[in-house]
Amino acid sequence: MIDPKQVHATLSRHQLVDGYPVVLDLEKSHGSWLHDSVSGEEYLDFFTCFASWPVGYNHPATCDRDFLARLQRAALNKPANSDLYTQDMAAFVDAFGSRVTPPEFPHHFWVSGGALAVENTLKVAFDWKAHKVGVDKVNDGNDLVVLHFRQAFHGRSGYTMSLTNTVPDKVALFPKFEWPRVHNPTIEFDLDGGIANDVEAEEARACGEIEAAFERYAGRVAAIIIEPMQGEGGDNHFRPEFLQKLRDYADRHEALLIFDEVQTGFFGSGKAWMWQHHGVAPDLAAFGKKTQVCGLYAGKRVDEVPDNVFVRSSRINSTWGGNLVDMVRCHKFIDIILSENLAENVTARGEELVAGLREIARERGQFSNVRGKGSLVAFTLDTPAVRDGVLSKLMEKRLMALAAGERSIRFRMPLVVTAEEVGTALERIADCVPQAV
Ligand SMILES: Cc1ncc(COP(=O)(O)O)c(C=O)c1O
């Protein structure tokens, strides 16, 4: 084994190493605590691998012998799941399809990586729209476009780079499509949880731009895509009323409504899917991160085209069709999350974190717009420099968090987080944020 102190140096000889200074100890890390093999210190992990590690490290239920045997079996032989089926795959798909996906979505597709999950929702929509318009009328699909939002992050693959527009560096110099991009009417919260900005005016601006786009690209908008809460763009929340408007536009203009739940999905918000808080259902949802294996589910509107991609072979596909180890692990996570009521747990813990942050902000902290649902919590500092300073101090205090947007810090708690750990996090945050004089 490589000496922990040599991990960064060894990697640096062969690749870019711009990640955390710690070395994750896969054996000693436990629950919400990441053990650093270099210093022996424990970090309270409110980063969770970019919101991807749902039930904490080494959850006791993952020591179950039957599970370990299934995991090992899946790890030793890697099937091409798209064409070669196993009992383990069938058990996982059944568990996901019947216990996580809401019943009105009969179609699934599995792939590795969140960007490719999103990419395939777009392909579903392009194929669907081309059939709706008439396949001979869309210039082999080249005329079709996707309506999306400012500050969106949908990944860094071919199609998704034409949508992602958070930090310019992420997409600059790569060829992209010019698809309609519209205003994102985000809510700003006051310290009582009320709406502090004129969000209706923001929504009116967005709707004006959406209507102009539907006019300009008449008959060519295949989909509207949005994150139900923009994560990397700044933990930007939307009103259900606005998402309902998107639903109406999609229905009226024969476009599919896609929710990118890669960051928000799989119980992170306290419900299986964040859109369930808003009560507005999409036609397609992309998932990844916490689900381990990534993919999409689709509703019945797709079936308006009889020859759609879920019927016709090879329209969407990949060799591995996701990864069987990820499927077996995800299956276990579903069992753990549902049997231990972790969605309820993280709902309560999220409320405590939001309430505690608002109290600090009210009494002595200099930050604003505390917001969050379940494990997904954020607040905003005055400038990017102040934000970056707070993030480094949090790391010194052994609390791992993430930047979001230009001036925000986001927390991504594990679903197993305890009230005591939220209390510890709040103490550490209070020591790091700028104090009112
Ligand atoms: C909302 C959203 N969509 C898509 C992606 C891309 O996922 P991946 O990095 O697994 O390709 C991310 C990743 O952060 C995301 O947050």
The ligand as an ORCA input file, in Angstrom:
! r2SCAN-3c Opt
* xyz 0 1
  C     -27.586     19.025    -11.512
  C     -26.436     18.266    -12.076
  N     -26.553     17.686    -13.281
  C     -25.560     16.961    -13.838
  C     -24.355     16.813    -13.181
  C     -23.255     16.022    -13.829
  O     -22.994     14.848    -13.124
  P     -21.574     14.105    -13.322
  O     -20.538     14.991    -12.702
  O     -21.763     12.799    -12.573
  O     -21.393     13.909    -14.783
  C     -24.179     17.400    -11.925
  C     -22.889     17.269    -11.209
  O     -22.582     18.002    -10.301
  C     -25.240     18.152    -11.352
  O     -25.119     18.746    -10.175
*
